[in-house]
Amino acid sequence: MRRGFTLIELLIVVAIIAILAAIAVPNFLEAQTRSKVSRAKADMRSLATALEAYTVDNNKPMTAIVYGTASSLSGPSLFIPGATGAVSPRFIRLTTPIAYITSVLRDPFEVRGNAAPVTPTGAPTSAYDTFDYISAYDFAPGGAFDVGNPNFRGAGITSGGGWRLASPGPDRVNWFGGGYVNQFTSDIQSYGLDYDATNGTISRGDIVRVGGGVGPISGPSREPAINRITGVYNQVW
């Protein structure tokens, strides 16, 4: 006579499977996050190489103004059909008329479906469909923005560099690398600090890369909260 499994045996098997799943799923999710962090850093390195090559050829960092416009910092998304007001068009200059990079790279932590990163105030940042790129020279005297403002933001918004790339990182809160001193007035424990996996795979902090040498800074009121060129923290935590 063929004997089947008893209820107890089935319950034991189910319990074992549940325990294995409880161990495997978090590890799988952490592995996914670590993979995205590695990809974001690698893509930033590729973009940085292209930006530095552009700078050598043009004797100045690439403007963040969208190619083909006079003063716009956003345009139709290169990734999301029908979406407008996106930052991805800022990188078009790296692909045409000279291909410093073959295609614009997508931030693995940017908006996907309804899972949009948020600003420090909690507002969705659907406009940030890829890495946030800013040139300090666009916001300095003679640049396209802050014209007539005695407190030009300059390198205060580029972490001290001539340009800055930023990703919200695994916490998906975009602090844009910290901004200038006192730009953000809430949750001062975040403020664009560098993401560090040793604080937890999904922990606070942005993934930031700066370049273009030392950027223009307009006095103490516009010092970068975190100067990644000099390694100085000007924001009081």
Backbone as CSV, one residue per row, in Angstrom:
resi,resn,N_x,N_y,N_z,CA_x,CA_y,CA_z,C_x,C_y,C_z
1,MET,0.849,-1.195,0.000,0.000,0.000,0.000,0.880,1.239,0.000
2,ARG,0.585,2.223,-0.894,1.400,3.433,-0.995,1.004,4.431,0.084
3,ARG,1.992,4.899,0.797,1.734,5.820,1.915,1.997,7.265,1.483
4,GLY,1.069,8.204,1.743,1.235,9.623,1.422,1.856,10.388,2.579
5,PHE,1.997,11.689,2.362,2.548,12.544,3.412,1.484,12.842,4.451
6,THR,1.896,12.915,5.689,0.960,13.296,6.747,0.874,14.821,6.796
7,LEU,-0.152,15.313,7.458,-0.332,16.761,7.590,0.861,17.399,8.290
8,ILE,1.386,16.735,9.299,2.537,17.254,10.045,3.747,17.402,9.129
9,GLU,3.966,16.373,8.305,5.111,16.425,7.382,4.968,17.573,6.394
10,LEU,3.761,17.766,5.882,3.526,18.871,4.951,3.750,20.220,5.624
11,LEU,3.279,20.353,6.865,3.470,21.600,7.606,4.943,21.874,7.859
12,ILE,5.700,20.822,8.129,7.140,20.983,8.349,7.821,21.469,7.068
13,VAL,7.440,20.876,5.926,8.020,21.288,4.645,7.686,22.743,4.344
14,VAL,6.419,23.120,4.570,6.001,24.509,4.333,6.775,25.459,5.234
15,ALA,6.949,25.078,6.492,7.690,25.928,7.430,9.135,26.105,6.983
16,ILE,9.762,25.021,6.508,11.148,25.102,6.038,11.254,26.033,4.834
17,ILE,10.304,25.891,3.894,10.298,26.760,2.708,10.124,28.221,3.121
18,ALA,9.234,28.469,4.081,9.001,29.842,4.550,10.261,30.434,5.176
19,ILE,10.968,29.622,5.961,12.202,30.091,6.594,13.257,30.415,5.541
20,LEU,13.398,29.533,4.551,14.374,29.773,3.484,14.021,31.031,2.688
21,ALA,12.720,31.222,2.436,12.283,32.416,1.705,12.566,33.675,2.519
22,ALA,12.334,33.603,3.828,12.570,34.761,4.696,14.039,35.151,4.710
23,ILE,14.909,34.178,4.509,16.352,34.448,4.468,16.764,34.927,3.080
24,ALA,16.220,34.282,2.039,16.678,34.544,0.672,16.165,35.856,0.110
25,VAL,14.880,36.199,0.362,14.294,37.387,-0.265,15.003,38.678,0.153
26,PRO,15.226,38.928,1.458,15.956,40.145,1.831,17.360,40.195,1.223
27,ASN,18.040,39.051,1.194,19.376,39.026,0.596,19.316,39.342,-0.890
28,PHE,18.282,38.842,-1.560,18.121,39.130,-2.978,17.869,40.615,-3.205
29,LEU,17.003,41.221,-2.374,16.701,42.638,-2.513,17.939,43.487,-2.229
30,GLU,18.734,43.085,-1.226,19.967,43.812,-0.926,20.952,43.693,-2.075
31,ALA,21.021,42.514,-2.681,21.911,42.320,-3.820,21.497,43.214,-4.978
32,GLN,20.188,43.363,-5.189,19.694,44.257,-6.234,20.121,45.697,-5.970
33,THR,19.980,46.133,-4.719,20.350,47.504,-4.361,21.847,47.723,-4.545
34,ARG,22.662,46.762,-4.095,24.112,46.894,-4.256,24.486,46.957,-5.730
35,SER,23.785,46.172,-6.555,24.040,46.187,-7.986,23.707,47.552,-8.584
36,LYS,22.598,48.153,-8.148,22.215,49.472,-8.649,23.226,50.542,-8.227
37,VAL,23.721,50.439,-6.998,24.732,51.391,-6.537,25.987,51.290,-7.397
38,SER,26.426,50.073,-7.654,27.617,49.870,-8.488,27.397,50.419,-9.888
39,ARG,26.203,50.169,-10.421,25.904,50.663,-11.769,25.874,52.180,-11.796
40,ALA,25.238,52.817,-10.786,25.172,54.276,-10.742,26.573,54.885,-10.704
41,LYS,27.449,54.318,-9.884,28.808,54.846,-9.782,29.582,54.653,-11.082
42,ALA,29.390,53.487,-11.719,30.087,53.221,-12.981,29.598,54.164,-14.080
43,ASP,28.278,54.375,-14.146,27.731,55.280,-15.160,28.171,56.717,-14.920
44,MET,28.279,57.103,-13.639,28.770,58.443,-13.329,30.219,58.611,-13.780
45,ARG,31.019,57.561,-13.619,32.408,57.631,-14.088,32.450,57.829,-15.600
46,SER,31.582,57.116,-16.315,31.534,57.253,-17.768,31.112,58.667,-18.163
47,LEU,30.103,59.192,-17.481,29.652,60.553,-17.766,30.740,61.567,-17.414
48,ALA,31.445,61.334,-16.315,32.512,62.243,-15.913,33.619,62.275,-16.960
49,THR,33.971,61.120,-17.499,34.991,61.066,-18.552,34.545,61.877,-19.767
50,ALA,33.262,61.718,-20.150,32.726,62.465,-21.287,32.697,63.963,-21.000
51,LEU,32.315,64.333,-19.776,32.261,65.747,-19.404,33.652,66.383,-19.412
52,GLU,34.648,65.661,-18.940,36.008,66.209,-18.924,36.546,66.340,-20.348
53,ALA,36.199,65.385,-21.226,36.621,65.492,-22.623,35.965,66.697,-23.282
54,TYR,34.694,66.910,-22.980,33.986,68.089,-23.496,34.668,69.367,-23.005
55,THR,35.035,69.382,-21.724,35.671,70.558,-21.135,36.999,70.863,-21.818
56,VAL,37.795,69.845,-22.098,39.082,70.031,-22.770,38.874,70.653,-24.154
57,ASP,37.873,70.154,-24.882,37.624,70.637,-26.239,37.040,72.042,-26.268
58,ASN,36.284,72.412,-25.239,35.565,73.686,-25.256,36.093,74.703,-24.246
59,ASN,37.123,74.316,-23.485,37.743,75.206,-22.495,36.787,75.663,-21.394
60,LYS,35.703,74.934,-21.201,34.773,75.221,-20.099,33.853,74.014,-19.925
61,PRO,33.314,73.824,-18.715,32.404,72.702,-18.497,31.146,72.841,-19.342
62,MET,30.524,71.734,-19.640,29.286,71.747,-20.408,28.181,72.449,-19.637
63,THR,27.473,73.338,-20.297,26.318,73.985,-19.674,25.209,72.963,-19.429
64,ALA,24.364,73.248,-18.447,23.210,72.380,-18.187,22.007,72.817,-19.008
65,ILE,22.138,73.902,-19.775,21.048,74.366,-20.631,20.803,73.334,-21.722
66,VAL,19.546,72.996,-21.935,19.181,71.967,-22.895,19.590,72.378,-24.305
67,TYR,20.186,71.441,-25.012,20.668,71.673,-26.379,19.537,72.197,-27.263
68,GLY,19.816,73.278,-27.987,18.821,73.853,-28.885,17.937,74.899,-28.243
69,THR,18.153,75.193,-26.937,17.380,76.235,-26.256,18.332,77.307,-25.744
70,ALA,17.761,78.432,-25.352,18.576,79.545,-24.877,18.763,79.536,-23.365
71,SER,17.763,79.032,-22.639,17.862,79.128,-21.186,17.098,78.046,-20.431
72,SER,16.674,76.988,-21.101,15.880,75.967,-20.425,16.759,74.888,-19.802
73,LEU,16.437,74.517,-18.572,17.155,73.447,-17.889,16.408,72.121,-17.973
74,SER,15.314,72.082,-18.707,14.551,70.838,-18.832,13.903,70.769,-20.209
75,GLY,13.391,69.584,-20.538,12.763,69.375,-21.836,12.108,68.017,-21.893
76,PRO,11.703,67.574,-23.080,11.074,66.252,-23.216,12.012,65.147,-22.751
77,SER,11.483,64.231,-21.961,12.300,63.137,-21.434,12.839,62.261,-22.558
78,LEU,14.074,61.851,-22.407,14.684,60.931,-23.365,14.298,59.489,-23.073
79,PHE,13.635,59.257,-21.942,13.326,57.894,-21.511,11.839,57.617,-21.366
80,ILE,11.065,58.633,-20.991,9.657,58.430,-20.673,8.807,59.093,-21.755
81,PRO,8.179,58.314,-22.618,7.381,58.884,-23.706,6.315,59.857,-23.198
82,GLY,6.278,61.048,-23.786,5.263,62.030,-23.443,5.592,62.884,-22.245
83,ALA,6.606,62.503,-21.459,6.963,63.286,-20.263,7.768,64.517,-20.661
84,THR,7.443,65.630,-20.051,8.169,66.877,-20.309,8.764,67.410,-19.013
85,GLY,9.530,68.478,-19.122,10.138,69.072,-17.928,11.162,68.165,-17.283
86,ALA,11.829,67.332,-18.076,12.799,66.364,-17.550,14.226,66.880,-17.692
87,VAL,15.130,66.329,-16.890,16.523,66.782,-16.909,17.394,66.013,-17.896
88,SER,16.923,64.871,-18.387,17.767,64.067,-19.284,18.244,64.816,-20.524
89,PRO,17.461,65.776,-21.086,17.964,66.501,-22.268,19.216,67.338,-21.997
90,ARG,19.554,67.562,-20.721,20.784,68.312,-20.419,22.024,67.613,-20.982
91,PHE,21.919,66.291,-21.190,23.088,65.521,-21.624,23.196,65.388,-23.143
92,ILE,22.248,65.955,-23.884,22.276,65.795,-25.344,23.592,66.308,-25.931
93,ARG,24.147,67.377,-25.342,25.403,67.931,-25.858,26.554,66.930,-25.810
94,LEU,26.430,65.925,-24.980,27.494,64.920,-24.914,27.382,63.896,-26.041
95,THR,26.241,63.901,-26.723,26.033,62.913,-27.791,26.051,63.526,-29.186
96,THR,25.871,64.847,-29.295,25.825,65.515,-30.601,26.293,66.961,-30.456
97,PRO,26.944,67.547,-31.441,27.345,66.930,-32.725,28.575,66.011,-32.603
98,ILE,29.268,66.090,-31.453,30.389,65.186,-31.211,29.962,64.172,-30.155
99,ALA,30.174,62.911,-30.410,29.733,61.858,-29.483,30.800,61.609,-28.424
100,TYR,30.742,62.382,-27.349,31.633,62.126,-26.212,31.177,60.875,-25.469
101,ILE,29.895,60.549,-25.632,29.328,59.323,-25.093,28.242,58.884,-26.069
102,THR,28.069,57.586,-26.245,27.178,57.107,-27.306,25.704,57.318,-26.996
103,SER,25.340,57.301,-25.719,23.937,57.494,-25.350,23.862,58.052,-23.937
104,VAL,22.761,58.717,-23.644,22.548,59.251,-22.297,22.245,58.087,-21.356
105,LEU,22.900,58.081,-20.219,22.762,56.974,-19.266,21.664,57.273,-18.243
106,ARG,20.926,56.250,-17.896,19.772,56.416,-17.006,20.126,56.045,-15.571
107,ASP,19.792,56.912,-14.650,20.045,56.654,-13.238,19.182,55.481,-12.767
108,PRO,19.781,54.418,-12.228,18.981,53.281,-11.762,18.061,53.614,-10.596
109,PHE,18.259,54.772,-9.955,17.410,55.164,-8.837,16.413,56.251,-9.205
110,GLU,16.266,56.549,-10.522,15.310,57.582,-10.915,13.896,57.034,-10.945
111,VAL,12.962,57.902,-11.363,11.542,57.549,-11.330,11.246,56.347,-12.215
112,ARG,10.503,55.413,-11.681,10.006,54.268,-12.440,8.556,54.025,-12.019
113,GLY,7.629,54.156,-12.940,6.231,53.966,-12.592,5.795,54.984,-11.554
114,ASN,5.235,54.500,-10.454,4.793,55.396,-9.383,5.827,55.537,-8.274
115,ALA,6.989,54.924,-8.465,8.011,54.947,-7.411,9.007,56.071,-7.666
116,ALA,8.536,57.294,-7.596,9.394,58.443,-7.866,10.239,58.792,-6.652
117,PRO,11.494,59.175,-6.868,12.270,59.743,-5.768,11.591,61.024,-5.287
118,VAL,11.949,61.504,-4.129,11.328,62.721,-3.619,12.387,63.740,-3.230
119,THR,11.964,64.997,-3.167,12.828,66.078,-2.719,12.828,66.081,-1.191
120,PRO,13.663,66.919,-0.572,13.644,66.998,0.899,12.285,67.359,1.479
121,THR,11.417,68.025,0.700,10.092,68.385,1.205,9.082,67.267,0.996
122,GLY,9.509,66.180,0.340,8.619,65.067,0.104,7.905,65.107,-1.232
123,ALA,8.172,66.146,-2.047,7.514,66.249,-3.352,8.173,65.291,-4.345
124,PRO,7.366,64.592,-5.158,7.952,63.689,-6.163,8.840,64.447,-7.148
125,THR,9.954,63.853,-7.503,10.877,64.498,-8.438,10.843,63.767,-9.774
126,SER,9.650,63.677,-10.358,9.512,62.968,-11.617,10.319,63.623,-12.731
127,ALA,10.676,64.898,-12.572,11.490,65.580,-13.575,12.882,64.974,-13.658
128,TYR,13.342,64.387,-12.569,14.694,63.840,-12.524,14.677,62.406,-13.041
129,ASP,14.595,62.298,-14.377,14.514,60.985,-15.009,15.888,60.364,-15.211
130,THR,16.919,61.068,-14.789,18.272,60.526,-14.775,19.105,61.339,-13.799
131,PHE,20.418,61.187,-13.832,21.291,61.911,-12.913,21.079,63.421,-13.046
132,ASP,21.136,64.124,-11.933,21.037,65.583,-11.972,22.406,66.160,-12.291
133,TYR,22.493,66.868,-13.412,23.756,67.511,-13.798,23.582,69.019,-13.714
134,ILE,24.554,69.691,-13.085,24.533,71.149,-12.990,25.954,71.681,-13.181
135,SER,26.076,72.778,-13.927,27.351,73.478,-14.065,27.323,74.720,-13.191
136,ALA,28.352,74.897,-12.379,28.418,76.076,-11.502,28.466,77.363,-12.306
137,TYR,28.999,77.292,-13.508,29.188,78.500,-14.316,27.874,79.024,-14.896
138,ASP,26.845,78.190,-14.930,25.523,78.674,-15.339,24.928,79.593,-14.285
139,PHE,25.409,79.456,-13.041,24.844,80.202,-11.921,25.858,81.166,-11.317
140,ALA,26.808,81.591,-12.130,27.838,82.531,-11.714,27.710,83.802,-12.564
141,PRO,28.364,84.894,-12.173,28.313,86.104,-13.002,28.678,85.801,-14.448
142,GLY,27.836,86.259,-15.361,28.064,85.985,-16.770,27.370,84.723,-17.250
143,GLY,26.822,83.929,-16.309,26.112,82.714,-16.676,24.681,83.006,-17.072
144,ALA,23.950,81.969,-17.379,22.589,82.142,-17.883,21.561,82.393,-16.780
145,PHE,21.913,82.094,-15.534,20.934,82.188,-14.453,21.445,83.060,-13.306
146,ASP,20.499,83.440,-12.432,20.821,84.301,-11.282,21.371,85.646,-11.734
147,VAL,21.030,86.071,-12.940,21.522,87.345,-13.465,21.030,88.490,-12.587
148,GLY,21.956,89.350,-12.158,21.599,90.477,-11.317,21.500,90.139,-9.847
149,ASN,21.671,88.888,-9.499,21.599,88.472,-8.105,22.981,88.611,-7.470
150,PRO,23.105,89.381,-6.396,24.428,89.547,-5.782,24.950,88.285,-5.103
151,ASN,24.074,87.330,-4.894,24.485,86.082,-4.253,24.369,84.918,-5.229
152,PHE,25.075,84.992,-6.324,25.060,83.915,-7.303,25.355,82.591,-6.606
153,ARG,24.575,81.575,-6.933,24.739,80.286,-6.250,26.027,79.573,-6.658
154,GLY,26.407,79.672,-7.921,27.675,79.114,-8.371,27.942,77.707,-7.876
155,ALA,29.143,77.514,-7.357,29.562,76.197,-6.885,28.917,75.829,-5.558
156,GLY,28.086,76.712,-5.022,27.322,76.356,-3.833,26.347,75.219,-4.105
157,ILE,25.944,75.061,-5.372,25.020,73.976,-5.712,25.718,72.852,-6.471
158,THR,27.039,72.942,-6.580,27.784,71.867,-7.251,28.849,71.269,-6.348
159,SER,28.630,71.368,-5.046,29.550,70.773,-4.059,30.971,71.275,-4.229
160,GLY,31.104,72.526,-4.687,32.425,73.142,-4.793,33.096,72.960,-6.131
161,GLY,32.575,72.080,-6.976,33.208,71.799,-8.261,32.687,72.658,-9.389
162,GLY,33.329,72.526,-10.549,32.851,73.230,-11.724,31.537,72.649,-12.211
163,TRP,31.340,71.339,-11.967,30.078,70.680,-12.272,29.830,69.573,-11.254
164,ARG,28.579,69.106,-11.226,28.205,68.080,-10.256,27.160,67.134,-10.845
165,LEU,27.349,65.847,-10.605,26.358,64.819,-10.923,25.813,64.281,-9.602
166,ALA,24.509,64.044,-9.538,23.936,63.532,-8.290,22.833,62.526,-8.574
167,SER,22.787,61.490,-7.743,21.716,60.498,-7.757,21.130,60.445,-6.350
168,PRO,19.811,60.254,-6.220,19.231,60.165,-4.875,19.712,58.960,-4.083
169,GLY,20.223,57.934,-4.788,20.712,56.751,-4.091,19.579,55.879,-3.572
170,PRO,19.913,54.835,-2.812,18.918,53.853,-2.361,17.793,54.424,-1.496
171,ASP,18.034,55.530,-0.766,16.944,56.075,0.055,15.933,56.843,-0.793
172,ARG,16.295,57.117,-2.067,15.429,57.752,-3.057,14.943,59.134,-2.645
173,VAL,15.711,59.811,-1.768,15.442,61.207,-1.419,16.557,62.045,-2.022
174,ASN,16.206,62.911,-2.949,17.210,63.668,-3.690,17.550,64.973,-2.972
175,TRP,18.729,64.999,-2.338,19.218,66.211,-1.686,20.211,66.941,-2.574
176,PHE,20.390,66.474,-3.796,21.228,67.156,-4.789,22.651,67.414,-4.282
177,GLY,23.152,66.490,-3.483,24.515,66.638,-2.990,24.670,67.603,-1.842
178,GLY,23.570,68.179,-1.364,23.638,69.041,-0.191,23.328,70.496,-0.428
179,GLY,23.492,70.979,-1.680,23.212,72.389,-1.945,24.158,73.316,-1.210
180,TYR,23.767,74.584,-1.110,24.616,75.543,-0.390,24.182,75.630,1.072
181,VAL,24.979,76.278,1.892,24.717,76.353,3.329,23.331,76.941,3.593
182,ASN,22.563,76.211,4.401,21.212,76.614,4.812,20.204,76.629,3.671
183,GLN,20.524,76.013,2.541,19.533,75.926,1.462,18.348,75.080,1.898
184,PHE,18.629,73.993,2.604,17.567,73.123,3.106,17.400,73.369,4.595
185,THR,16.166,73.414,5.043,15.908,73.796,6.438,15.218,72.703,7.246
186,SER,15.172,71.491,6.714,14.549,70.400,7.472,15.412,69.156,7.394
187,ASP,15.274,68.300,8.396,15.960,67.002,8.408,17.455,67.164,8.150
188,ILE,18.114,67.921,8.996,19.506,68.268,8.736,20.470,67.090,8.836
189,GLN,19.965,65.926,9.225,20.853,64.775,9.280,21.090,64.162,7.898
190,SER,20.364,64.601,6.887,20.555,64.063,5.534,21.427,64.993,4.708
191,TYR,20.875,66.117,4.293,21.626,67.165,3.612,22.640,66.705,2.568
192,GLY,22.301,65.700,1.779,23.179,65.317,0.681,24.465,64.638,1.079
193,LEU,24.533,64.087,2.271,25.727,63.353,2.676,26.003,62.223,1.690
194,ASP,27.249,61.820,1.568,27.597,60.740,0.649,27.022,59.418,1.138
195,TYR,26.396,58.704,0.237,25.868,57.381,0.562,27.018,56.454,0.941
196,ASP,26.822,55.715,2.024,27.827,54.775,2.498,27.124,53.476,2.874
197,ALA,27.424,52.412,2.136,26.753,51.130,2.358,27.015,50.561,3.746
198,THR,28.094,50.998,4.407,28.377,50.485,5.750,27.349,50.975,6.765
199,ASN,26.571,52.007,6.396,25.496,52.483,7.270,24.204,51.701,7.050
200,GLY,24.257,50.748,6.129,23.068,49.984,5.758,22.885,50.070,4.257
201,THR,22.483,48.960,3.653,22.361,48.949,2.198,21.400,50.019,1.712
202,ILE,20.259,50.155,2.399,19.323,51.231,2.073,19.389,52.243,3.208
203,SER,20.308,53.192,3.071,20.517,54.194,4.107,20.572,55.575,3.476
204,ARG,20.574,56.582,4.307,20.551,57.959,3.827,21.814,58.313,3.055
205,GLY,21.644,59.278,2.159,22.799,59.783,1.434,22.600,59.771,-0.065
206,ASP,23.264,60.692,-0.744,23.246,60.775,-2.200,24.526,60.175,-2.760
207,ILE,24.443,59.745,-4.012,25.639,59.332,-4.744,26.039,60.530,-5.591
208,VAL,27.198,61.092,-5.320,27.589,62.374,-5.917,28.967,62.263,-6.555
209,ARG,29.129,62.935,-7.679,30.438,63.037,-8.319,30.621,64.471,-8.796
210,VAL,31.786,65.042,-8.521,32.074,66.411,-8.950,33.314,66.424,-9.825
211,GLY,33.445,67.488,-10.613,34.609,67.619,-11.487,34.698,69.029,-12.011
212,GLY,35.558,69.226,-12.994,35.711,70.563,-13.571,36.543,71.500,-12.731
213,GLY,37.325,70.951,-11.791,38.154,71.814,-10.955,37.336,72.550,-9.914
214,VAL,37.903,73.618,-9.370,37.244,74.424,-8.351,36.254,75.368,-9.029
215,GLY,35.009,75.329,-8.602,33.991,76.187,-9.192,33.906,77.536,-8.500
216,PRO,33.244,78.516,-9.130,33.123,79.865,-8.550,32.153,79.891,-7.379
217,ILE,32.586,80.459,-6.247,31.745,80.562,-5.054,31.536,82.032,-4.721
218,SER,30.289,82.405,-4.465,29.957,83.809,-4.217,29.777,84.067,-2.721
219,GLY,30.875,84.143,-2.001,30.839,84.540,-0.603,30.326,83.488,0.358
220,PRO,30.415,83.762,1.673,30.060,82.788,2.716,28.618,82.302,2.643
221,SER,27.690,83.167,2.195,26.284,82.766,2.176,25.983,81.758,1.083
222,ARG,26.940,81.545,0.180,26.725,80.585,-0.890,27.819,79.518,-0.931
223,GLU,28.433,79.270,0.207,29.371,78.155,0.308,28.591,76.848,0.182
224,PRO,29.166,75.834,-0.469,28.470,74.543,-0.514,28.388,73.930,0.879
225,ALA,27.250,73.322,1.191,27.109,72.666,2.492,28.209,71.633,2.680
226,ILE,28.506,70.889,1.594,29.608,69.931,1.594,30.495,70.263,0.403
227,ASN,31.697,70.737,0.672,32.624,71.041,-0.418,33.426,69.772,-0.713
228,ARG,33.050,69.078,-1.758,33.689,67.808,-2.089,35.027,68.002,-2.796
229,ILE,35.367,69.225,-3.135,36.683,69.513,-3.711,37.726,69.627,-2.601
230,THR,37.375,70.355,-1.546,38.317,70.576,-0.442,38.107,69.612,0.720
231,GLY,36.985,68.904,0.710,36.696,67.991,1.813,36.205,68.697,3.059
232,VAL,35.720,69.938,2.917,35.264,70.738,4.062,33.738,70.698,4.169
233,TYR,33.241,70.471,5.383,31.800,70.518,5.647,31.490,71.902,6.208
234,ASN,30.773,72.705,5.428,30.423,74.066,5.866,29.084,74.120,6.573
235,GLN,28.278,73.083,6.425,26.985,73.030,7.095,27.165,72.494,8.499
236,VAL,26.489,73.117,9.459,26.563,72.656,10.844,25.502,71.583,11.046
237,TRP,25.950,70.370,11.471,25.009,69.275,11.714,24.789,69.094,13.210
